[in-house]
Amino acid sequence: LEAYKKAGISFVRDGGDPYGASVLARKLAPEYDIDYRTSAFAIHKAGHYGSIVGKSFTDLKEFHSLVLEAGRQGADFIKIMTTGILDFNEHGAITGTPLDGSEVKEMVHIAHEEGMAVMSHTNGDYGVQAAVAAGVDSLEHGNYMNEESLAMLAESDTVWVPTLVTVRNLLGDGRYDDETLKPIIESAEENIRKAFRLGIKTAPGSDAGAYRVLHGKGIRDEVQSFAEILGDQDAAYRWLAEGEAEIKKKFTVTVHW
């Protein structure tokens, strides 16, 4: 929180954790003049990616119970995990198996019925299209989208949060070979330019806490990445400001637990 305050960041949207850290941070944030919103924890299907940030369900009844539990903990929204993460061993591949589109649709419906917006951790074409069709309020990451996925986003009310720096900040670090990282970065940059041309609602988000993505600094790196990719800082800032306004509007809890 001190790092965000020093960086001049006054709004933080946290995807949650299994330890209660984000719930505590939300309580402390007003002392730092920060509007801090959190999902309390992320929700993933048992056997699929997501245990690192939350709690699992085996059926939709259990999912509904977790939505209610998040609300009781003071969550401002619900975060769901619908796919795995980038597979750095195979360009274009996503780890694990994505959740079925019909299941994602019901998950989003349940959360919305309880008055909660939905943040969706999602990568790959199938995952993105299923999430957008389900009506998620924000799409986090969205790596490896094709033209159809981008077109769906453009026609939807979903806000895309690309989290570019999770890969960009790895360049030169040695954790992964730069030749492995560059095609991922180039693919993401091209989709940013396409999203801008299509008018896709897009907001900055850094996935802070990820390797080499520091709290406070990560979001500044992210915004600068957009400016570099578009080659027009003012246009990038205006575009992202519009997306952030959408995020603030959508991710305000409408229920009282």
Disulfide bonds with the S-S distance in Angstrom:
none
